[in-house]
Amino acid sequence: MTTLADRPNTALLVIDVQNGVMKGAYDRDTVVANIGTLVEKARAAGVEVVWIQHNNENLVRDSESWQYVPELVRREPEPVVQKRYGDSFEETELESVLAARGVGALVLAGAQTDECVRSTLHGAITRGYDATLVSDAHTTEDLTSYGAPPPDKVIAHTNLYWQYHEAPGRTAGTVTTADIDFTAKPRV
């Protein structure tokens, strides 16, 4: 039940599943496989798949580290949105891509949990979108040397707080890859 008028559709956002991001990611192969399953489920249900791709000094456009992992293949005409900031909406065309497709509900998967995934979840909710996190389809690297909790705890904590997140007129929550149903009618 998005607060965005005339936006009945759902989109799957695949955030930053790039070689350089996933190189040291926790439980990489399982997460990539789950994202692959989500992409196929979304396509089968006629749900938009939107690919988000980060650009910075470590992820230089067209470099090997910038490319999406080889297990995931974008199809034409699935849009790809380039970004520079954690929140996939900041200074990108994401809002216009979603508006053009009548999207008011987002399902999110990708990396990194503690930066781009969280930022985009919050960015979506504050902009009026419903935002569901796929609990077993996001990951991060080990940043304990910087004082962060271990990756499994970062992921678990994000799933815990997003499961209970609320905002007026919008829905949030988590779902597993096995339990996602892109054909279900939105909650009202």
N, C-alpha and C positions, 0 to 999 in steps of 0.2 A: 504494500500500500504506500507507494511513493508519494511524495508531496509535489512531484512534477506533473503538470497537467498533460494529458494526452500522451502518456509514455507507458503503454501497457506491456512493452517487450522487455526481455531479459537478455543480458550479454554475459559471456564468460570473459573475464580479463586474465590474460596470461602475462604475468609481470616478470620481466628481466630474467628469463630462464636462458641466460647466455653463457657461453663457455667460460668466460672469465669470472662470472658470478658463481657458477655451479662447481667450479674446479675443486674447491675445498668445502663444499656444502655438506651438512649433516644428512645422512641417509639419502644421498643424492639419487641413486638408482631407483629406489622405491618412490620417491617424490616425483621424479621425471615420469615414471611409468603411470603413476596416478594422474598426473596432468595429461598424459597422452590419452588415458581413459576418459577423462573429463572432456577433452577436445572432441573425441569421437562421439560421446553421448550428446554433446551440444550440437554438433553437426547433424547427427541423426534426427534430432528434435527440431531442426531448423532454427536453432538459437545462434545468434551472432557470436563469433569468436574474435576478440580484439587482442592483438599482440602489442605489448608494451616493451620498448627497448631503450635501455639506458645508454647515455653517451657521456663519457668523461675522459680524463687523461689515461685511465686504465682500460677503458672500453672505447677505443678510438674507432670511429665509424669505418666500416668495411674491414676491420682487422679480424683475426681469428677469434680473439677473446670477445669481441663485440657480437659475433654471430650467435644465433640461437643454437642450443645443443642439437646434435644431428638426429636425435630420436624424435624431435618435434618438428613437423614441417607445416609451415603456413601455406594455405591454399589461396589462390586468387578467387574471389575478390576480398578476402578477409583483410581488414585494415591493420596497419602497423602504425603505432604512435611513438614517435621519438620523444625522449624526455631528458632533462638535465637534473631534476630535483627528485626527492623521494616520493612526493605526492604526484601521481601520474596525471593529475589535472593541472598542475602549476606550469604555466607558460607552454601548454601543449594544445593540440587540436582535439583532445579526447572528448571534451564536452560537445563540440560540434559534431564529431563522429557519432556519438551516442544520440544526440538530439535528432540527427538526420534519420536514424534508425528507430526512433520512438522508444528508446530504452530508458526505463526508470528503475530497473532492478539489476543489480550486479552480483555476479558470483566471482570470487577472487581466488587465484592460486598463483604461486610463484615464489620469488625470492627478492630480497631477503626479508625474513619475517620481521626483524626488529628495525627495519628502515622503510623500504619501499612498500612492503605489504601493509604494515600498520599505517603509514602515512596515507596511502591510497584509501584504506578502509575509512579512516576518519575524514579524509577529503570528500569521499563519496557521501557519507552521512550528512556532513555539514552543507553539502550542495543539494540535498533533498532526495538522494537515491536510497533505495533499500540496498543493503550490502551484506551478503552472506560469504563467510570465509569457509573454504573447504579445509577441514581440520588436518587432514593427512596429505595435503597437496601444497604445502609451503615449507620453506626451510631457510636456514641461515648457516653461516660459518661459525667456527669456534672463536669467540672474541673474549675468552676468559682472561687473556693476558692484559686486556684493557679494563678489567673489573666487571665484565658482564657475566651473567650466569652461563652455565654450559648450554649448548644449542638445544638439547632436548627440553630443558627447563624454560628457555625463551619461547619455544614453540608451544609447550603446554600452558604457560601463563597467558600467551596471546589467545589461545583457544578458550581458556577459561573466561577471561574477561570479555571476549567478543561474544561468547555464548549468551551472556546476560546483558549485553549492551542494549540501550534503549534511546530513542529520540522521538519527539512528538510527530506522529503521522508517518513514521518510517519504521521499517523492520530491520533488524540485524540478527545475527546468530551464526551458528556453525552447522556444518553437515559433513559427513564423510563422503569419500568418492563413491563407495558402494551404495550409499543412501540417497545421493542426489537424483532428483527426478525433474529434468528440464521440461517435461510435458505436463507437470502439475499446474493447476490454475494458481495464480498468485493469491496469497492470503489477503483478506479484506477485513 
